[in-house]
């Protein structure tokens, strides 16, 4: 079957979905599995709160800063080819993380990991968009979102087991066999696709400005006593916008894709929503261990309801959005997730799993299941098909940027600095405030969704057939 006409129910369709889920799942798994290991690697490598933030943010920084370039490379040179290169790069960098002798080496290796993630992540969604029949795409994206979300949620559980029984380094070394499996499946079963209209030079200046702007802003937010990097980062961000407008249509981010109001709105929602989620994923499993006294495995197991709900409900959410439009499921899902964050703010010393942890995590999982698949499908459907890789890259970059900036800014603002992760009372107070802040961000993104995403682009896509 030719590209764009493969059915999800076919054998090849199932293999394509497996390869894309496994590939993107690598980055999602790594993003969450590391969080469980933070208290342990912090003690072994003598890292304070800023060291822990950089362990998370070095990866997110290069991922967010270069993911747009990764999408463009895939569109031009072949989505499968760039996807495979990114997977191998990610595996090599993971091995370096697992062998890190100190926190500086670990942060550098994490930055290299992010480069690999920037190459493989946009390719996974672009492959789905370019390979499957139009009628199967929302369901394929829903399955991709659900199974990928499972990888993110399984991360803390798997990380807890590895940290408790094998050591924190295995949180990184585990990526190697999974990456090998991704390469094997993709080489055998995923068709190549590219944008045949791609031409002109690459926007190297735009890519450099984006990465440097994020680096400056992130550094400035983590260390508020050093305002110069923050100012420089903002200035570079403004320069990035001006350069992209001038270089269009050869820009890293073609201005034309933002002419669609739905595409613009859903990316604003993504920024705020993933900012809130980034704070929760960074702090929750640490809170459960440092303050509530959970062992690593128990802290990871606490997120199991999110795993189950994402697995069961995300594909159905994609179908609901296809039939009724993304506005309602996204709005309700984001609100429910925000309520879960408010409930998480009650988790403290001696927290009860059935009364505090389970209900809050279940609400989060329900909300996430309802919102993520419609959001992702809407991003892809609202952009021209030739920009599949670019649109995916933009949305992924926006999501990672939201998480990056929030993880940099929120902990210092709520008092989580220095050796706070070794002082339970201090960490507890900061965590509870951070959960309220995250809930407010979710409610804001839900309001934006309800007020701006009025067009059912998924129904419009059906009508085009």
Residue pairs with C-beta under 8 A, 6 or more apart in sequence:
1 7
1 10
1 12
3 130
3 131
3 191
3 193
4 130
4 131
4 132
4 133
5 133
6 12
6 13
6 16
6 131
6 132
6 133
6 191
7 13
7 132
7 133
7 136
8 14
8 17
8 132
8 133
8 136
8 139
8 140
8 143
9 136
12 189
12 191
13 131
13 132
13 136
13 140
15 185
15 188
15 189
15 190
16 127
16 128
16 131
16 132
16 189
16 190
16 191
17 128
17 140
17 143
17 144
18 185
18 189
19 124
19 127
19 182
19 185
19 186
19 189
19 190
20 124
20 125
20 127
20 128
20 144
20 190
21 124
21 143
21 144
21 147
21 148
21 151
22 178
22 181
22 182
22 185
23 83
23 86
23 87
23 120
23 121
23 123
23 124
23 182
23 186
24 120
24 121
24 124
24 125
24 144
24 148
24 151
25 147
25 148
25 150
25 151
25 178
26 87
26 90
26 117
26 120
26 151
26 175
26 178
26 179
26 182
27 63
27 90
27 117
27 120
27 121
28 148
28 149
28 151
28 152
28 155
29 151
29 152
29 154
29 155
29 158
29 175
29 178
30 59
30 94
30 113
30 117
30 155
30 172
30 175
31 59
31 60
31 152
31 155
31 281
32 152
32 153
32 155
32 156
32 159
32 281
33 155
33 156
33 158
33 159
33 162
33 171
33 174
34 55
34 56
34 59
34 155
34 159
34 171
34 172
35 56
35 155
35 156
35 159
35 281
35 282
35 285
35 286
36 155
36 156
36 159
36 160
36 163
36 171
36 285
36 289
36 296
36 299
36 300
37 159
37 162
37 163
37 168
37 171
38 52
38 55
38 56
38 286
38 421
39 286
39 289
39 290
39 421
40 163
40 167
40 168
40 296
41 47
41 55
41 103
41 106
41 168
42 48
42 51
42 52
42 421
43 422
44 168
45 51
45 100
45 102
45 103
45 106
46 103
47 55
47 103
48 417
48 418
48 419
49 411
49 416
49 417
49 418
49 419
49 420
49 421
50 222
50 223
50 417
51 103
51 107
52 421
53 222
53 407
53 408
53 411
54 103
54 107
54 110
54 222
55 103
55 106
55 107
55 110
56 282
56 407
57 218
57 222
57 404
57 407
57 408
58 107
58 108
58 110
58 111
58 114
59 110
59 111
59 113
59 114
59 117
60 114
60 278
60 400
60 403
60 404
60 407
61 111
61 114
61 211
61 214
61 215
61 218
61 404
62 111
62 112
62 113
62 114
62 115
62 117
62 118
62 211
63 114
63 115
63 117
63 118
63 121
63 396
63 400
64 114
64 214
64 396
64 397
64 400
64 401
64 404
65 118
65 207
65 210
65 211
65 212
65 213
65 214
65 215
65 397
66 114
66 115
66 118
66 119
66 207
66 210
66 211
67 117
67 118
67 121
67 122
67 393
67 396
67 397
67 400
68 206
68 207
68 210
68 252
68 253
68 390
68 393
68 394
68 397
69 118
69 202
69 203
69 207
69 252
69 393
70 82
70 86
70 118
70 119
70 120
70 121
70 122
70 123
70 393
71 122
71 123
71 126
71 389
71 390
71 391
71 392
71 393
71 394
71 396
72 202
72 203
72 252
72 389
72 390
72 393
73 82
73 119
74 81
74 82
74 83
74 119
74 122
74 123
74 126
74 194
74 389
75 126
75 194
75 195
75 198
75 386
75 387
75 388
75 389
75 390
76 194
76 195
76 198
77 194
78 192
78 193
78 194
79 123
79 126
79 127
79 130
79 192
79 193
79 194
79 389
80 123
80 127
80 186
80 190
80 191
80 192
80 193
81 192
82 119
82 120
82 123
83 119
83 120
83 123
83 124
83 127
83 186
83 190
84 183
84 186
84 187
85 119
85 120
86 116
86 117
86 118
86 119
86 120
86 121
86 123
87 116
87 120
87 179
87 182
87 183
87 186
88 116
88 179
88 183
89 112
89 115
89 116
89 119
90 113
90 116
90 117
90 119
90 120
90 175
90 179
91 116
91 175
91 176
91 179
91 180
92 112
92 116
93 109
93 110
93 112
93 113
93 115
93 116
94 113
94 172
94 173
94 175
94 176
94 179
95 172
95 173
95 176
96 105
96 109
96 112
97 106
97 109
97 110
97 113
97 169
97 172
98 169
98 170
98 171
98 172
98 173
99 169
100 106
100 109
100 169
121 392
121 396
122 389
122 392
122 393
122 396
123 389
124 144
125 141
125 144
125 376
125 380
125 388
125 392
125 396
126 193
126 388
126 389
126 392
127 190
127 193
128 137
128 140
128 141
128 144
129 137
129 380
129 385
129 388
129 392
130 193
130 385
130 388
131 190
131 191
131 193
132 140
134 461
134 462
134 464
134 465
135 462
135 465
137 377
137 380
137 381
137 461
138 318
138 319
138 321
138 322
138 373
138 377
138 381
138 458
139 315
139 318
139 319
139 322
141 318
141 373
141 376
141 377
141 380
142 314
142 315
142 316
142 317
142 318
142 319
142 373
142 377
143 314
143 315
143 318
144 376
145 310
145 314
145 317
145 318
145 372
145 373
145 376
146 310
146 311
146 312
146 313
146 314
146 315
146 369
146 373
147 311
147 314
149 306
149 307
149 310
149 311
149 314
149 368
149 369
149 372
150 307
150 310
150 311
152 281
153 303
153 304
153 306
153 307
153 310
153 365
154 307
155 300
156 285
156 299
156 300
156 302
156 303
157 297
157 300
157 301
157 303
157 304
157 307
158 174
158 300
159 171
159 285
159 296
159 300
160 285
160 295
160 296
160 297
160 298
160 299
160 300
160 301
161 296
161 297
161 300
162 168
162 170
162 171
162 174
163 170
163 171
163 296
164 295
164 296
164 297
195 386
195 387
195 388
195 389
197 386
200 249
200 250
201 250
202 252
203 243
203 244
203 247
203 250
203 251
203 252
205 243
205 247
206 240
206 243
206 244
206 247
206 251
206 252
206 253
207 252
209 236
209 237
209 239
209 240
209 243
210 240
210 252
210 397
212 233
212 236
213 233
213 234
213 236
213 237
213 239
213 240
214 233
214 401
214 404
215 229
215 233
216 229
216 230
216 231
216 232
216 233
216 234
216 236
217 229
217 230
217 233
217 234
217 237
217 405
217 408
218 233
218 404
218 405
218 408
219 226
219 229
219 230
219 233
220 226
220 227
220 228
220 229
220 230
220 231
220 233
221 230
221 405
221 408
221 409
221 412
222 408
222 412
223 229
224 412
243 251
244 251
244 252
244 253
244 255
245 251
245 255
248 254
248 255
248 256
249 255
249 256
253 390
253 394
254 387
254 390
257 263
257 383
257 384
257 387
257 390
257 391
257 394
258 264
260 382
260 383
261 452
261 455
262 378
262 382
262 452
262 453
262 455
262 457
263 379
263 382
263 383
263 391
265 448
265 449
265 452
265 453
266 326
266 375
266 378
266 379
266 382
266 395
266 449
266 453
267 379
267 394
267 395
267 398
268 445
268 448
268 452
269 330
269 334
269 375
269 445
269 448
269 449
269 452
269 453
270 375
270 379
270 395
270 398
270 399
270 402
271 398
271 399
271 401
271 402
272 402
272 441
272 442
272 444
272 445
272 448
273 334
273 371
273 375
273 402
273 441
273 442
273 445
274 398
274 399
274 400
274 402
274 403
275 402
275 403
275 405
275 406
275 441
276 338
276 341
276 406
276 437
276 438
276 439
276 441
276 442
276 445
277 337
277 368
277 403
277 438
278 402
278 403
278 404
278 406
278 407
279 406
279 407
279 410
279 411
279 434
279 437
279 438
280 341
280 344
280 364
280 435
280 438
281 403
282 407
282 411
283 411
283 416
283 431
283 434
283 435
284 303
284 344
284 347
284 431
285 299
285 300
285 302
285 303
286 421
286 427
286 431
287 347
287 427
287 428
287 431
288 294
288 298
288 299
288 302
288 347
288 351
288 357
289 295
289 296
289 299
290 421
290 422
290 424
290 427
291 347
291 348
291 349
291 351
291 424
291 427
291 428
291 431
292 347
292 348
292 349
292 350
292 351
293 349
293 350
294 302
302 353
302 357
302 358
302 361
303 361
305 358
305 361
305 362
305 365
306 361
306 362
306 364
306 365
306 368
307 365
308 365
309 362
309 365
309 366
309 368
309 369
310 365
310 368
310 369
310 372
312 369
313 366
313 369
313 370
314 369
314 372
314 373
315 373
317 329
317 333
317 369
317 370
317 371
317 372
317 373
317 374
318 373
318 374
318 377
320 329
320 374
321 329
321 330
321 373
321 374
321 377
321 378
321 458
322 377
322 458
322 459
322 462
323 459
324 456
325 456
325 458
325 459
326 374
326 375
326 377
326 378
326 453
326 456
326 457
326 458
327 449
327 450
327 453
327 454
327 456
329 370
329 371
329 374
330 370
330 371
330 374
330 375
330 378
330 446
330 449
330 453
331 446
331 449
331 450
332 367
332 370
332 446
333 366
333 367
333 368
333 369
333 370
333 371
333 372
333 374
334 367
334 371
334 442
334 443
334 445
334 446
334 449
335 367
335 442
335 443
335 446
336 363
336 366
336 367
336 370
337 363
337 364
337 366
337 367
337 368
337 371
337 442
338 367
338 438
338 439
338 440
338 441
338 442
338 443
338 446
339 363
339 367
339 439
340 359
340 360
340 361
340 362
340 363
340 364
340 365
340 366
340 367
341 360
341 364
341 435
341 436
341 438
341 439
341 442
342 360
342 435
342 436
342 439
343 356
343 359
343 360
343 363
344 356
344 360
344 361
344 364
344 435
345 431
345 432
345 433
345 435
345 436
345 439
346 356
346 360
346 432
347 356
347 357
347 360
347 431
347 432
348 428
348 432
349 424
349 428
351 357
367 442
376 395
377 458
378 453
378 457
378 458
379 391
379 392
379 394
379 395
380 388
380 391
380 392
381 457
381 458
381 460
381 461
382 391
382 457
383 390
383 391
406 438
406 441
410 434
410 437
410 438
411 417
411 420
411 430
411 434
413 437
414 429
414 430
414 431
414 433
414 434
414 437
415 426
415 429
415 430
415 433
416 426
416 427
416 430
416 431
416 434
420 426
420 427
420 430
421 427
